[in-house]
Amino acid sequence: MRILVLGGDGYLGWPTSMYLAVKGHEVFAIDNYLRRTVALATNSEALIPSPNLEERAQTFKDVTGSEIGVRIGDLRDIKVMEEAINGFKPDAVIHYAEQPSAPYSMMGYDEALLTLDNNLKVTFNLVWSVINHRPECHIIKLGTMGEYGTPEIDIEEGWIEIEHKGRRGRFLFPRQAGSLYHTTKIMDTDLLWFYVRTFGLTVTDLMQGPVYGLSSDETELDSRLLPNFHYDDIFGTVINRFLVQAVAGEPLTVYGAGGQTRGYLNLRDTLQCVELAALNAPEKGTLRVFNQLTECFTVNEIAERIQRTGNRMRLDVKIERIDNPRKEAEQHYYNPVHTGLLELGLKPHHMTDEVLDGMLETILPYKERINRGVIQPRVRWS
Ligand SMILES: NC(=O)c1ccc[n+]([C@@H]2O[C@H](COP(=O)([O-])OP(=O)(O)OC[C@H]3O[C@@H](n4cnc5c(N)ncnc54)[C@H](O)[C@@H]3O)[C@@H](O)[C@H]2O)c1
């Protein structure tokens, strides 16, 4: 297939581009380095130095013989988006190109506006470029499980049947996000659903949980092909922060009671999921939604697992509770349905001791690069 990856320099975009290219797809990746720019501006640079996208593509070609087309461009510019869609003529577009940090979106007016403007404009430009130049193209959009929040009922896979005053209807599952970033993802979904209904676009919305891991068959070929690894309070996920705290000899800091439950997945499974979505497009003119996660953990469970991982490597790891900088339920019901991707053939890689040991071993050589001053919360929700 001809697959366009928007945000191809990102944590997920780069391993995805390599994975698809090795599988024999024709891949073109676009990025404007927003992640790198914002990380620099907030003193949140990645732990492992990563070459730029053009250098990565060259290394990948040298190592594997496969090619990934790359372009540096801002997809908020409709001309950049149109050239990509009209020039490359993709069968599927994987849309990762957003500002994905919840804390960044809560820093203040400028950061909130950048998140809102960037995320919605890229989605809007994609929709219009597909309508005008490639209406048969399948849009695969990365949403997030965070769109649903933590309701008191089971989270269905995108849609819910509602019976009201004796009549029934099928609606998008209610969404109530806990940050502005997550709210932009809800707005994306609404935009896409509108254009599916009115213009007959074909869309898969992947409601993804937090992804962990640095390993895929391709990232393991050469350390220059590793994905971005952020561990600070703004771009680091809880798993990355805990692993780096363990390496730095600092206690793992749990926000509040630690009962916050989320559905996680291994990087290798994200790669499988996006390819499965591309190979199995939904019926033309439909919005299909999958919940993209493989297992659920509380923050306390993650902390305990990483404590055990660290202790296996003779790092004396402690766990500490700190005030929660976010507004979120710290103990709650959580039961998301996630059968759609399994039915398409997803073979999950679970968060085993071996996987966590492997992540810690990859990080250990970079211990001296850890900036201890950026791990504790610098952003509060109020
Ligand atoms: N990583 C996760 O755990 C996770 C979980 C759920 C959802 N997601 C979603 O998956 C997507 C990718 O996440 P990620 O972790 O790889 O983030 P990332 O920040 O590493 O990657 C996004 C990439 O898009 C690029 N980008 C952003 N705006 C752009 C623009 N206007 N023009 C061109 N390029 C632009 C950035 O420079 C970056 O390289 C995001 O949409 C995110 O919301 C990620």
Ligand as a Chemical Component Dictionary entry (heavy atoms), coordinates in Angstrom:
data_LIG
# 
_chem_comp.id                   LIG 
_chem_comp.type                 NON-POLYMER 
_chem_comp.pdbx_formal_charge   0 
_chem_comp.three_letter_code    LIG 
# 
loop_
_chem_comp_atom.comp_id 
_chem_comp_atom.atom_id 
_chem_comp_atom.alt_atom_id 
_chem_comp_atom.type_symbol 
_chem_comp_atom.charge 
_chem_comp_atom.model_Cartn_x 
_chem_comp_atom.model_Cartn_y 
_chem_comp_atom.model_Cartn_z 
_chem_comp_atom.pdbx_ordinal 
LIG N1  N1  N 0  2.452  8.058  22.648 1  
LIG C1  C1  C 0  1.339  7.715  23.283 2  
LIG O1  O1  O 0  1.380  7.073  24.331 3  
LIG C2  C2  C 0  0.004  8.090  22.692 4  
LIG C3  C3  C 0  -1.162 7.625  23.325 5  
LIG C4  C4  C 0  -2.399 7.952  22.778 6  
LIG C5  C5  C 0  -2.466 8.719  21.635 7  
LIG N2  N2  N 1  -1.312 9.164  21.054 8  
LIG C6  C6  C 0  -1.435 9.991  19.841 9  
LIG O2  O2  O 0  -0.570 9.476  18.836 10 
LIG C7  C7  C 0  0.000  10.547 18.091 11 
LIG C8  C8  C 0  1.522  10.439 18.099 12 
LIG O3  O3  O 0  1.989  10.504 19.430 13 
LIG P1  P1  P 0  3.527  10.515 19.777 14 
LIG O4  O4  O 0  3.674  10.042 21.170 15 
LIG O5  O5  O -1 4.262  9.855  18.683 16 
LIG O6  O6  O 0  3.805  12.078 19.771 17 
LIG P2  P2  P 0  5.064  12.879 19.168 18 
LIG O7  O7  O 0  4.945  14.281 19.630 19 
LIG O8  O8  O 0  6.321  12.165 19.453 20 
LIG O9  O9  O 0  4.776  12.788 17.615 21 
LIG C9  C9  C 0  3.953  13.697 16.909 22 
LIG C10 C10 C 0  4.781  14.210 15.747 23 
LIG O10 O10 O 0  3.954  15.071 14.954 24 
LIG C11 C11 C 0  4.725  16.194 14.579 25 
LIG N3  N3  N 0  3.802  17.308 14.326 26 
LIG C12 C12 C 0  2.960  17.907 15.198 27 
LIG N4  N4  N 0  2.318  18.927 14.593 28 
LIG C13 C13 C 0  2.748  18.959 13.313 29 
LIG C14 C14 C 0  2.473  19.801 12.208 30 
LIG N5  N5  N 0  1.664  20.858 12.310 31 
LIG N6  N6  N 0  3.075  19.541 11.016 32 
LIG C15 C15 C 0  3.955  18.502 10.909 33 
LIG N7  N7  N 0  4.262  17.675 11.930 34 
LIG C16 C16 C 0  3.675  17.912 13.128 35 
LIG C17 C17 C 0  5.642  16.445 15.770 36 
LIG O11 O11 O 0  6.785  17.196 15.435 37 
LIG C18 C18 C 0  5.981  15.033 16.219 38 
LIG O12 O12 O 0  7.179  14.554 15.625 39 
LIG C19 C19 C 0  -0.522 11.838 18.692 40 
LIG O13 O13 O 0  -1.610 12.301 17.944 41 
LIG C20 C20 C 0  -0.982 11.419 20.060 42 
LIG O14 O14 O 0  -2.036 12.218 20.494 43 
LIG C21 C21 C 0  -0.089 8.869  21.558 44 
# 
loop_
_chem_comp_bond.comp_id 
_chem_comp_bond.atom_id_1 
_chem_comp_bond.atom_id_2 
_chem_comp_bond.value_order 
_chem_comp_bond.pdbx_ordinal 
LIG N1  C1  SING 1  
LIG C1  O1  DOUB 2  
LIG C1  C2  SING 3  
LIG C2  C3  SING 4  
LIG C2  C21 DOUB 5  
LIG C3  C4  DOUB 6  
LIG C4  C5  SING 7  
LIG C5  N2  DOUB 8  
LIG N2  C6  SING 9  
LIG N2  C21 SING 10 
LIG C6  O2  SING 11 
LIG C6  C20 SING 12 
LIG O2  C7  SING 13 
LIG C7  C8  SING 14 
LIG C7  C19 SING 15 
LIG C8  O3  SING 16 
LIG O3  P1  SING 17 
LIG P1  O4  DOUB 18 
LIG P1  O5  SING 19 
LIG P1  O6  SING 20 
LIG O6  P2  SING 21 
LIG P2  O7  DOUB 22 
LIG P2  O8  SING 23 
LIG P2  O9  SING 24 
LIG O9  C9  SING 25 
LIG C9  C10 SING 26 
LIG C10 O10 SING 27 
LIG C10 C18 SING 28 
LIG O10 C11 SING 29 
LIG C11 N3  SING 30 
LIG C11 C17 SING 31 
LIG N3  C12 SING 32 
LIG N3  C16 SING 33 
LIG C12 N4  DOUB 34 
LIG N4  C13 SING 35 
LIG C13 C14 SING 36 
LIG C13 C16 DOUB 37 
LIG C14 N5  SING 38 
LIG C14 N6  DOUB 39 
LIG N6  C15 SING 40 
LIG C15 N7  DOUB 41 
LIG N7  C16 SING 42 
LIG C17 O11 SING 43 
LIG C17 C18 SING 44 
LIG C18 O12 SING 45 
LIG C19 O13 SING 46 
LIG C19 C20 SING 47 
LIG C20 O14 SING 48 
# 
